[in-house]
């Protein structure tokens, strides 16, 4: 049998690689839940677990890598009915596919986990877990509230550590049930009381426990209530490996009640040390500044200005003297020029003095009011006139007027 000339020939490796890319590239197969019965369960020295999941009609190979297997809360046995979460993977050398498991629970617990995952996805889609909603904790809170079990070890841890770390804070406890069927409503009621207390920070906490013990902190009503908090919330539910929806909606999640106290308030000893360090830096800075100023003063004190302060204005005085001399010379020059102008004007006035004209034999005829008579048309017959000569005045009366030619 020969392939058609236009048909591509594949190797087995190419085919398995192609199938791998298709299966592992299918988004719907990258995160699935699978229910089945455990068979041929084996743990290898590496910590990896290999087994088969089956139902009455089919089976599939499964692997759980060591980093996931170490989080198992039980030891799987052949015949256990389980609910697993994982992704489909292909092993090309053998042309087989399997499910790579990252979580496994007995089916009863697994069903609860599946419900929890659906609720988590629902609330996440509404934005309740959005990192943008997270608020920073106040550095120096004045009022801190705690929702925890009455007389519980977790509450004692929080109270003791907060009191030791920052005695200035006012600590208000809102005791509540923290497990059991009535715990969710009790927690919500305590939260509502806390909202009326003008808190700077609210801690919601309890110690570790089984998934059933922590179930109250996955309650939808409680999570929605916490999302409305007026102040930042610290979630301290269970241990590091435990998980709750309260952790996701809180502004800060810590692993233990003690860690909640550390996150909520500063350590007075660290504050004292910080203040001491700041004081030392301030003193060193002041000393450095004063030293620099002292060196500058010493440098400046050696300059000529400080040795001979008069040198600052000696040059100014010299310049002022030169200006005064120039001003004096300028004034003298202006006075001489004005005197010359006055002398010339005086000469001109003297030349125009009527007395000098009279001294040369001329006379001036004045009217009755003493005004000069410059034309025969300015007088009339019978009018009295005065004639001024160099040595006196002659009074006369006009008998007749006429042109100079009339007498010829």
Buried (B, 14 or more C-beta within 10 A) or exposed (E): EEEEEEEEEEEEEEEBBEBBEEBBEEEEBEEEBBBBBBBEBEBEEEEBBBBBBBEEEEEBBBBBBEEBBEEBEEEBEEEBBBBBBBBBBBEBEEEEBBBBBBBBBBBEBBBBBBEBBEBBEEBBEEEBBEEEEBEEBBEEBEBBBBBBBEEBEBBEBBBEBBEEBBEEBEBBBBBBBBBEEEBBBBBBBBBEEBBEBEBBBBBBBBBBBEBEBBBBBBBEEBBBBBBEBEBBBBBBBBEEEBBBBBBBBBBBBBBBBBBBBBBBBBBEEEBEEEEEEEEEEEEEEEEEEEEEEEEEEEEEEEEEEEEEEEEEEEEEEEEEEEEEEEEEEEEEEEEEEEEEEEEEEEEEEEEEEEEEBBEEEEEBBBBEEEEEBEEEEEBEEEBEBBBBEEEEEEEEEBEEBEEEEEEE
